[in-house]
Amino acid sequence: MVHAPRRAVNLHAARFADLPRRRVVHRFILVSLAVAVAAVSTIALPAAGRCQTAPPATTGSPATTEGFLRLEDLERRALESNPTVAQADAIVRGVLARRRQAGFYPNPIVGYSAEDITRREPGRATHSLWLQQTIVTGGKRRHVQAAVAQERIHAEAERDMQRQRVLNAVRMLYYEALGAQRLVEIRRDLARVAREAVETSEELFNIGQADRPDVLEVQIEADRAELEVTRAEHDLARVWQELAAMVGDPDLPQTPLAGDLEADVPALEEAAVRAEILERSPELRIARARVEHARASLARARADRIPNFFVRGGAGYNFDRTESGRDVGSEFFVEIGVPLPVFDRNQGNIGMAEAQLRVAQAEVRRTELALRTRLAAALRNYRDALRTAERYRAGILQQAQQSYELYRDRFAEMAASYPQVLIARRNLGQVRADYLRSLIDAWQAAVLLEGMLLTGGLDAPEAVPGEPPVTVDVVPFTTTP
């Protein structure tokens, strides 16, 4: 069969000839866009409660609120199960035991001696029982007790600091998980809309009312949306594993969290925060306790120049015979001894204690300056995050929404291409994700500022160095009267 040659037509005529099919395509795609607007608008506008994942917990409610896990319950679990909290408590108990030990006076020494034992007359020996007591001089016990008292302050501050570290870590991970949870919902909504658009485009293609490039463009957008869902789900799983480890329960099942990122982000006054941290920071408490501990150790080292002395008394029976042939009989004796500080006057230990005191004094200043540096960075992060969240809430989110709607309307009027609509919708989703990130950053910065800038919920608490006890030298029994 021979086909007749086609008659050339001008571009204007072809466009109008194809207009009914294009209108059908636009009509179906606009239906998909209307669904997309309804879905995206619920996650784009910053109205109160739109970022809320679950109803906020109320005082006196159970551990979960209708299946949602509360921040208070996570904090309770962390304080009960986090091993670093148990370590800090054990350190305090150890220091208290050391303080009790430092209050004990040296134990007396009891002994037995036998002298003048010979093979020829073994029964002629002198047998004695004696008791020795060391007398501590120079106020050494008092200085040791003063040092251990500072160790107790150090240990209690370390315990408080570790508890706050754990709470800060749990709260920061909670808000990150809350945002990740909400982001998964956003990504899933966008992916669902994208899948519906793919189905609509394929139906139009099957009846000859859509071009293959349009179908491919929509399919690419749907695939990208599915990848974003996968990334968001993986990020949520990562954050949840970190949160579960922080509360001390790595097998904690993933549970929806109760909370609202947009509800009452703390408005902090920088001057009050700075004064609070510099006055009540446990790091400064520890540094100051170390100064007092070093001062007590120096006093102890100086007191060690004064030697302790011992007093020994005893009684025995001398079986040796007198000229009259009778036993010498009962004997009593008393000894007093003291070391002579001729060579060793504790000079080296005193010098070392003086150096340690200077180190501790400088450490207080260093800790304060380091706190000020970290505080400046934390305040900057808080201001930036809060300002960013406010800008997104006040204008950027609405602008992204309006941009998407304008491109949609222009596409309906055939004044814009469908890829432009896809780009605007993708941008709207990214803006919403960025807004969530700014809210997470604001909450985490506020937690850090209200929590004395402490981080490291799984870092082991620092052991408290102990003051050596008063030593007791056992002076051997060598002579009797």
BELPEJO-V968116 format. One record per residue. N is the residue number from 1. RES is the residue in three letters. PHI is phi as a letter, one per 30 degrees, with the letter a starting at -180 (NA if undefined). OMEGA is omega in degrees with one decimal (none if undefined). Layout:
# BELPEJO-V968116
n=N res=RES phi=PHI omega=OMEGA
n=N res=RES phi=PHI omega=OMEGA
This chain:
# BELPEJO-V968116
n=1 res=MET phi=NA omega=-178.6
n=2 res=VAL phi=c omega=-179.7
n=3 res=HIS phi=d omega=177.0
n=4 res=ALA phi=d omega=179.6
n=5 res=PRO phi=d omega=179.8
n=6 res=ARG phi=d omega=179.8
n=7 res=ARG phi=c omega=-178.9
n=8 res=ALA phi=d omega=177.3
n=9 res=VAL phi=b omega=178.8
n=10 res=ASN phi=d omega=-175.4
n=11 res=LEU phi=d omega=-178.5
n=12 res=HIS phi=d omega=-179.7
n=13 res=ALA phi=d omega=-179.5
n=14 res=ALA phi=d omega=-179.0
n=15 res=ARG phi=d omega=-179.7
n=16 res=PHE phi=d omega=177.3
n=17 res=ALA phi=d omega=-178.1
n=18 res=ASP phi=d omega=-173.0
n=19 res=LEU phi=d omega=179.0
n=20 res=PRO phi=e omega=179.4
n=21 res=ARG phi=d omega=179.1
n=22 res=ARG phi=d omega=179.6
n=23 res=ARG phi=d omega=177.0
n=24 res=VAL phi=d omega=179.0
n=25 res=VAL phi=d omega=179.6
n=26 res=HIS phi=d omega=-178.0
n=27 res=ARG phi=d omega=-179.8
n=28 res=PHE phi=d omega=-179.8
n=29 res=ILE phi=d omega=177.8
n=30 res=LEU phi=d omega=175.7
n=31 res=VAL phi=d omega=177.8
n=32 res=SER phi=d omega=179.7
n=33 res=LEU phi=d omega=178.1
n=34 res=ALA phi=d omega=175.6
n=35 res=VAL phi=d omega=179.9
n=36 res=ALA phi=d omega=178.7
n=37 res=VAL phi=d omega=179.7
n=38 res=ALA phi=d omega=-178.7
n=39 res=ALA phi=d omega=-174.8
n=40 res=VAL phi=d omega=-177.8
n=41 res=SER phi=d omega=179.0
n=42 res=THR phi=d omega=180.0
n=43 res=ILE phi=c omega=-175.3
n=44 res=ALA phi=c omega=-176.0
n=45 res=LEU phi=d omega=-175.6
n=46 res=PRO phi=d omega=177.5
n=47 res=ALA phi=d omega=-177.2
n=48 res=ALA phi=d omega=176.8
n=49 res=GLY phi=j omega=-177.6
n=50 res=ARG phi=d omega=178.8
n=51 res=CYS phi=c omega=-175.6
n=52 res=GLN phi=d omega=179.3
n=53 res=THR phi=d omega=-179.8
n=54 res=ALA phi=a omega=178.1
n=55 res=PRO phi=e omega=179.2
n=56 res=PRO phi=d omega=-178.8
n=57 res=ALA phi=d omega=178.3
n=58 res=THR phi=c omega=-179.4
n=59 res=THR phi=d omega=178.4
n=60 res=GLY phi=i omega=178.6
n=61 res=SER phi=d omega=-179.8
n=62 res=PRO phi=d omega=-176.2
n=63 res=ALA phi=e omega=175.8
n=64 res=THR phi=b omega=178.6
n=65 res=THR phi=c omega=-179.5
n=66 res=GLU phi=h omega=176.8
n=67 res=GLY phi=i omega=179.6
n=68 res=PHE phi=c omega=-179.4
n=69 res=LEU phi=c omega=-176.8
n=70 res=ARG phi=c omega=175.8
n=71 res=LEU phi=d omega=-178.9
n=72 res=GLU phi=d omega=-179.7
n=73 res=ASP phi=d omega=177.0
n=74 res=LEU phi=d omega=178.4
n=75 res=GLU phi=d omega=179.6
n=76 res=ARG phi=d omega=179.6
n=77 res=ARG phi=d omega=-178.3
n=78 res=ALA phi=d omega=-179.9
n=79 res=LEU phi=d omega=178.8
n=80 res=GLU phi=d omega=-168.0
n=81 res=SER phi=c omega=-179.8
n=82 res=ASN phi=d omega=-173.9
n=83 res=PRO phi=d omega=-179.5
n=84 res=THR phi=d omega=175.9
n=85 res=VAL phi=d omega=176.9
n=86 res=ALA phi=d omega=177.8
n=87 res=GLN phi=d omega=-179.8
n=88 res=ALA phi=d omega=177.5
n=89 res=ASP phi=d omega=179.4
n=90 res=ALA phi=d omega=177.6
n=91 res=ILE phi=d omega=178.2
n=92 res=VAL phi=d omega=179.1
n=93 res=ARG phi=d omega=178.2
n=94 res=GLY phi=d omega=179.1
n=95 res=VAL phi=d omega=177.0
n=96 res=LEU phi=d omega=176.9
n=97 res=ALA phi=d omega=178.2
n=98 res=ARG phi=d omega=178.4
n=99 res=ARG phi=d omega=177.6
n=100 res=ARG phi=d omega=179.6
n=101 res=GLN phi=d omega=-177.8
n=102 res=ALA phi=d omega=-179.1
n=103 res=GLY phi=d omega=-178.1
n=104 res=PHE phi=d omega=175.6
n=105 res=TYR phi=d omega=179.5
n=106 res=PRO phi=e omega=179.1
n=107 res=ASN phi=d omega=172.9
n=108 res=PRO phi=d omega=179.3
n=109 res=ILE phi=c omega=178.1
n=110 res=VAL phi=c omega=-177.1
n=111 res=GLY phi=b omega=178.9
n=112 res=TYR phi=b omega=178.2
n=113 res=SER phi=b omega=176.6
n=114 res=ALA phi=b omega=-177.6
n=115 res=GLU phi=b omega=176.2
n=116 res=ASP phi=h omega=176.9
n=117 res=ILE phi=d omega=179.4
n=118 res=THR phi=b omega=177.9
n=119 res=ARG phi=d omega=-177.4
n=120 res=ARG phi=d omega=-179.0
n=121 res=GLU phi=b omega=-177.0
n=122 res=PRO phi=d omega=-179.9
n=123 res=GLY phi=d omega=-177.9
n=124 res=ARG phi=c omega=-176.4
n=125 res=ALA phi=d omega=175.0
n=126 res=THR phi=c omega=-178.2
n=127 res=HIS phi=c omega=-175.3
n=128 res=SER phi=b omega=168.9
n=129 res=LEU phi=c omega=-178.5
n=130 res=TRP phi=b omega=-178.9
n=131 res=LEU phi=b omega=-178.5
n=132 res=GLN phi=b omega=178.0
n=133 res=GLN phi=b omega=175.3
n=134 res=THR phi=d omega=177.2
n=135 res=ILE phi=c omega=-178.9
n=136 res=VAL phi=d omega=-176.4
n=137 res=THR phi=c omega=173.3
n=138 res=GLY phi=i omega=-179.7
n=139 res=GLY phi=i omega=-176.6
n=140 res=LYS phi=d omega=-179.8
n=141 res=ARG phi=d omega=178.6
n=142 res=ARG phi=d omega=179.7
n=143 res=HIS phi=d omega=177.0
n=144 res=VAL phi=d omega=179.2
n=145 res=GLN phi=d omega=177.3
n=146 res=ALA phi=d omega=178.7
n=147 res=ALA phi=d omega=-179.2
n=148 res=VAL phi=d omega=175.5
n=149 res=ALA phi=d omega=176.3
n=150 res=GLN phi=d omega=174.6
n=151 res=GLU phi=d omega=177.6
n=152 res=ARG phi=d omega=177.3
n=153 res=ILE phi=e omega=177.8
n=154 res=HIS phi=e omega=-177.2
n=155 res=ALA phi=d omega=179.5
n=156 res=GLU phi=d omega=175.9
n=157 res=ALA phi=d omega=177.0
n=158 res=GLU phi=d omega=177.5
n=159 res=ARG phi=d omega=178.6
n=160 res=ASP phi=d omega=-179.3
n=161 res=MET phi=d omega=-179.7
n=162 res=GLN phi=d omega=176.7
n=163 res=ARG phi=d omega=179.3
n=164 res=GLN phi=d omega=175.3
n=165 res=ARG phi=e omega=-179.1
n=166 res=VAL phi=d omega=179.8
n=167 res=LEU phi=d omega=178.3
n=168 res=ASN phi=d omega=-179.1
n=169 res=ALA phi=d omega=179.2
n=170 res=VAL phi=d omega=-178.7
n=171 res=ARG phi=d omega=-179.8
n=172 res=MET phi=d omega=177.2
n=173 res=LEU phi=d omega=177.7
n=174 res=TYR phi=d omega=-179.3
n=175 res=TYR phi=d omega=175.9
n=176 res=GLU phi=d omega=177.7
n=177 res=ALA phi=d omega=178.0
n=178 res=LEU phi=d omega=177.0
n=179 res=GLY phi=d omega=178.8
n=180 res=ALA phi=d omega=177.8
n=181 res=GLN phi=d omega=179.5
n=182 res=ARG phi=d omega=179.7
n=183 res=LEU phi=d omega=176.1
n=184 res=VAL phi=d omega=178.8
n=185 res=GLU phi=d omega=179.6
n=186 res=ILE phi=d omega=-178.7
n=187 res=ARG phi=d omega=179.6
n=188 res=ARG phi=d omega=177.4
n=189 res=ASP phi=d omega=179.5
n=190 res=LEU phi=d omega=178.2
n=191 res=ALA phi=d omega=178.6
n=192 res=ARG phi=d omega=177.8
n=193 res=VAL phi=d omega=179.9
n=194 res=ALA phi=d omega=178.5
n=195 res=ARG phi=d omega=177.8
n=196 res=GLU phi=d omega=177.8
n=197 res=ALA phi=d omega=177.6
n=198 res=VAL phi=d omega=179.3
n=199 res=GLU phi=e omega=179.2
n=200 res=THR phi=d omega=-178.9
n=201 res=SER phi=d omega=179.3
n=202 res=GLU phi=d omega=176.6
n=203 res=GLU phi=d omega=178.1
n=204 res=LEU phi=d omega=179.1
n=205 res=PHE phi=d omega=-178.7
n=206 res=ASN phi=d omega=179.2
n=207 res=ILE phi=c omega=175.6
n=208 res=GLY phi=i omega=-177.7
n=209 res=GLN phi=c omega=177.8
n=210 res=ALA phi=b omega=178.2
n=211 res=ASP phi=d omega=-179.8
n=212 res=ARG phi=d omega=177.9
n=213 res=PRO phi=e omega=177.9
n=214 res=ASP phi=d omega=179.5
n=215 res=VAL phi=d omega=179.8
n=216 res=LEU phi=d omega=179.7
n=217 res=GLU phi=d omega=179.3
n=218 res=VAL phi=d omega=179.1
n=219 res=GLN phi=d omega=177.6
n=220 res=ILE phi=d omega=179.5
n=221 res=GLU phi=d omega=179.0
n=222 res=ALA phi=d omega=178.0
n=223 res=ASP phi=d omega=178.0
n=224 res=ARG phi=d omega=178.4
n=225 res=ALA phi=d omega=177.8
n=226 res=GLU phi=d omega=176.4
n=227 res=LEU phi=d omega=177.5
n=228 res=GLU phi=d omega=175.9
n=229 res=VAL phi=d omega=-179.8
n=230 res=THR phi=d omega=178.9
n=231 res=ARG phi=d omega=-179.5
n=232 res=ALA phi=d omega=179.3
n=233 res=GLU phi=d omega=177.9
n=234 res=HIS phi=d omega=179.2
n=235 res=ASP phi=d omega=177.2
n=236 res=LEU phi=d omega=178.7
n=237 res=ALA phi=d omega=178.8
n=238 res=ARG phi=d omega=-178.9
n=239 res=VAL phi=d omega=-179.1
n=240 res=TRP phi=d omega=177.8
n=241 res=GLN phi=d omega=177.4
n=242 res=GLU phi=d omega=179.1
n=243 res=LEU phi=d omega=179.2
n=244 res=ALA phi=d omega=177.5
n=245 res=ALA phi=d omega=-178.0
n=246 res=MET phi=d omega=179.0
n=247 res=VAL phi=d omega=177.0
n=248 res=GLY phi=i omega=179.6
n=249 res=ASP phi=b omega=-176.1
n=250 res=PRO phi=d omega=179.3
n=251 res=ASP phi=c omega=179.9
n=252 res=LEU phi=d omega=-178.6
n=253 res=PRO phi=d omega=-179.3
n=254 res=GLN phi=d omega=-174.2
n=255 res=THR phi=b omega=175.6
n=256 res=PRO phi=e omega=-177.7
n=257 res=LEU phi=c omega=175.8
n=258 res=ALA phi=d omega=178.5
n=259 res=GLY phi=l omega=-178.8
n=260 res=ASP phi=b omega=-178.1
n=261 res=LEU phi=d omega=-176.8
n=262 res=GLU phi=d omega=-174.5
n=263 res=ALA phi=d omega=167.5
n=264 res=ASP phi=h omega=169.5
n=265 res=VAL phi=d omega=-173.9
n=266 res=PRO phi=e omega=173.9
n=267 res=ALA phi=c omega=-173.5
n=268 res=LEU phi=c omega=173.7
n=269 res=GLU phi=c omega=-172.7
n=270 res=GLU phi=d omega=-178.4
n=271 res=ALA phi=d omega=179.4
n=272 res=ALA phi=d omega=178.8
n=273 res=VAL phi=d omega=-179.5
n=274 res=ARG phi=d omega=180.0
n=275 res=ALA phi=d omega=-179.4
n=276 res=GLU phi=d omega=-177.6
n=277 res=ILE phi=d omega=-177.7
n=278 res=LEU phi=d omega=179.8
n=279 res=GLU phi=c omega=-170.7
n=280 res=ARG phi=c omega=-178.4
n=281 res=SER phi=d omega=177.1
n=282 res=PRO phi=d omega=176.7
n=283 res=GLU phi=d omega=176.9
n=284 res=LEU phi=d omega=176.1
n=285 res=ARG phi=e omega=179.2
n=286 res=ILE phi=d omega=-179.2
n=287 res=ALA phi=d omega=179.0
n=288 res=ARG phi=d omega=176.4
n=289 res=ALA phi=d omega=177.8
n=290 res=ARG phi=d omega=176.2
n=291 res=VAL phi=d omega=179.9
n=292 res=GLU phi=d omega=176.8
n=293 res=HIS phi=d omega=178.6
n=294 res=ALA phi=d omega=178.3
n=295 res=ARG phi=d omega=176.9
n=296 res=ALA phi=d omega=177.8
n=297 res=SER phi=d omega=177.3
n=298 res=LEU phi=d omega=177.5
n=299 res=ALA phi=d omega=177.4
n=300 res=ARG phi=d omega=-179.9
n=301 res=ALA phi=d omega=178.0
n=302 res=ARG phi=d omega=178.5
n=303 res=ALA phi=d omega=179.7
n=304 res=ASP phi=d omega=174.6
n=305 res=ARG phi=d omega=178.8
n=306 res=ILE phi=d omega=-174.1
n=307 res=PRO phi=d omega=169.2
n=308 res=ASN phi=d omega=174.9
n=309 res=PHE phi=b omega=-178.7
n=310 res=PHE phi=b omega=174.6
n=311 res=VAL phi=b omega=-179.6
n=312 res=ARG phi=b omega=176.1
n=313 res=GLY phi=b omega=-178.6
n=314 res=GLY phi=a omega=179.1
n=315 res=ALA phi=b omega=-179.0
n=316 res=GLY phi=a omega=178.5
n=317 res=TYR phi=b omega=-179.1
n=318 res=ASN phi=c omega=-178.9
n=319 res=PHE phi=d omega=177.6
n=320 res=ASP phi=d omega=-176.0
n=321 res=ARG phi=c omega=173.3
n=322 res=THR phi=d omega=179.2
n=323 res=GLU phi=d omega=179.7
n=324 res=SER phi=d omega=-179.8
n=325 res=GLY phi=i omega=178.9
n=326 res=ARG phi=c omega=175.8
n=327 res=ASP phi=d omega=175.8
n=328 res=VAL phi=d omega=173.7
n=329 res=GLY phi=j omega=-174.3
n=330 res=SER phi=d omega=177.4
n=331 res=GLU phi=b omega=178.5
n=332 res=PHE phi=b omega=-178.8
n=333 res=PHE phi=a omega=176.7
n=334 res=VAL phi=b omega=176.6
n=335 res=GLU phi=b omega=173.2
n=336 res=ILE phi=b omega=-179.6
n=337 res=GLY phi=b omega=179.2
n=338 res=VAL phi=b omega=174.8
n=339 res=PRO phi=d omega=177.0
n=340 res=LEU phi=c omega=-178.8
n=341 res=PRO phi=d omega=-178.2
n=342 res=VAL phi=d omega=-176.0
n=343 res=PHE phi=c omega=-176.6
n=344 res=ASP phi=c omega=175.8
n=345 res=ARG phi=c omega=176.5
n=346 res=ASN phi=i omega=-176.5
n=347 res=GLN phi=d omega=-177.1
n=348 res=GLY phi=d omega=180.0
n=349 res=ASN phi=d omega=177.3
n=350 res=ILE phi=d omega=178.1
n=351 res=GLY phi=d omega=178.2
n=352 res=MET phi=d omega=179.1
n=353 res=ALA phi=d omega=176.5
n=354 res=GLU phi=d omega=178.3
n=355 res=ALA phi=d omega=178.9
n=356 res=GLN phi=d omega=176.5
n=357 res=LEU phi=d omega=178.4
n=358 res=ARG phi=d omega=176.9
n=359 res=VAL phi=d omega=-178.7
n=360 res=ALA phi=d omega=178.1
n=361 res=GLN phi=d omega=177.8
n=362 res=ALA phi=d omega=179.9
n=363 res=GLU phi=d omega=177.2
n=364 res=VAL phi=d omega=179.4
n=365 res=ARG phi=d omega=179.5
n=366 res=ARG phi=d omega=179.3
n=367 res=THR phi=d omega=179.1
n=368 res=GLU phi=d omega=179.7
n=369 res=LEU phi=d omega=177.5
n=370 res=ALA phi=d omega=176.7
n=371 res=LEU phi=d omega=178.7
n=372 res=ARG phi=d omega=178.6
n=373 res=THR phi=d omega=178.7
n=374 res=ARG phi=d omega=179.1
n=375 res=LEU phi=d omega=178.9
n=376 res=ALA phi=d omega=179.3
n=377 res=ALA phi=d omega=-179.6
n=378 res=ALA phi=d omega=177.7
n=379 res=LEU phi=d omega=177.5
n=380 res=ARG phi=d omega=179.3
n=381 res=ASN phi=d omega=179.5
n=382 res=TYR phi=d omega=179.4
n=383 res=ARG phi=d omega=-178.9
n=384 res=ASP phi=d omega=-178.0
n=385 res=ALA phi=d omega=-179.3
n=386 res=LEU phi=d omega=179.3
n=387 res=ARG phi=d omega=178.8
n=388 res=THR phi=d omega=179.3
n=389 res=ALA phi=d omega=178.9
n=390 res=GLU phi=d omega=179.3
n=391 res=ARG phi=d omega=177.8
n=392 res=TYR phi=d omega=-177.6
n=393 res=ARG phi=d omega=-173.5
n=394 res=ALA phi=d omega=-174.0
n=395 res=GLY phi=b omega=-170.5
n=396 res=ILE phi=d omega=179.8
n=397 res=LEU phi=d omega=178.5
n=398 res=GLN phi=d omega=179.3
n=399 res=GLN phi=d omega=177.7
n=400 res=ALA phi=d omega=178.1
n=401 res=GLN phi=d omega=179.2
n=402 res=GLN phi=d omega=178.3
n=403 res=SER phi=d omega=179.2
n=404 res=TYR phi=d omega=-178.7
n=405 res=GLU phi=d omega=179.0
n=406 res=LEU phi=d omega=177.5
n=407 res=TYR phi=d omega=177.7
n=408 res=ARG phi=d omega=-179.8
n=409 res=ASP phi=d omega=178.8
n=410 res=ARG phi=d omega=175.3
n=411 res=PHE phi=d omega=177.8
n=412 res=ALA phi=d omega=178.7
n=413 res=GLU phi=c omega=-178.5
n=414 res=MET phi=i omega=178.9
n=415 res=ALA phi=c omega=179.2
n=416 res=ALA phi=b omega=-179.6
n=417 res=SER phi=d omega=179.5
n=418 res=TYR phi=d omega=175.3
n=419 res=PRO phi=e omega=176.3
n=420 res=GLN phi=d omega=177.0
n=421 res=VAL phi=d omega=179.0
n=422 res=LEU phi=d omega=179.4
n=423 res=ILE phi=d omega=179.9
n=424 res=ALA phi=d omega=179.1
n=425 res=ARG phi=d omega=177.0
n=426 res=ARG phi=d omega=178.8
n=427 res=ASN phi=d omega=178.3
n=428 res=LEU phi=d omega=176.9
n=429 res=GLY phi=d omega=179.0
n=430 res=GLN phi=d omega=177.0
n=431 res=VAL phi=d omega=179.0
n=432 res=ARG phi=d omega=177.8
n=433 res=ALA phi=d omega=178.2
n=434 res=ASP phi=d omega=177.1
n=435 res=TYR phi=d omega=176.1
n=436 res=LEU phi=d omega=179.6
n=437 res=ARG phi=d omega=178.9
n=438 res=SER phi=d omega=176.1
n=439 res=LEU phi=d omega=177.6
n=440 res=ILE phi=d omega=-179.8
n=441 res=ASP phi=d omega=-180.0
n=442 res=ALA phi=d omega=179.6
n=443 res=TRP phi=d omega=-179.0
n=444 res=GLN phi=d omega=177.5
n=445 res=ALA phi=d omega=178.2
n=446 res=ALA phi=d omega=177.0
n=447 res=VAL phi=d omega=-178.6
n=448 res=LEU phi=d omega=-179.1
n=449 res=LEU phi=d omega=178.7
n=450 res=GLU phi=d omega=-178.5
n=451 res=GLY phi=c omega=173.3
n=452 res=MET phi=i omega=175.3
n=453 res=LEU phi=i omega=-174.5
n=454 res=LEU phi=c omega=177.6
n=455 res=THR phi=b omega=177.4
n=456 res=GLY phi=j omega=-177.4
n=457 res=GLY phi=d omega=178.0
n=458 res=LEU phi=c omega=174.1
n=459 res=ASP phi=d omega=-179.0
n=460 res=ALA phi=d omega=176.9
n=461 res=PRO phi=d omega=-176.9
n=462 res=GLU phi=d omega=176.0
n=463 res=ALA phi=d omega=-178.3
n=464 res=VAL phi=c omega=178.4
n=465 res=PRO phi=d omega=-175.6
n=466 res=GLY phi=c omega=175.7
n=467 res=GLU phi=d omega=178.9
n=468 res=PRO phi=e omega=179.5
n=469 res=PRO phi=d omega=175.2
n=470 res=VAL phi=d omega=-178.9
n=471 res=THR phi=d omega=179.2
n=472 res=VAL phi=b omega=177.6
n=473 res=ASP phi=d omega=176.6
n=474 res=VAL phi=d omega=179.6
n=475 res=VAL phi=d omega=-176.7
n=476 res=PRO phi=d omega=176.8
n=477 res=PHE phi=d omega=-175.2
n=478 res=THR phi=b omega=-174.9
n=479 res=THR phi=b omega=171.4
n=480 res=THR phi=b omega=179.9
n=481 res=PRO phi=e omega=none
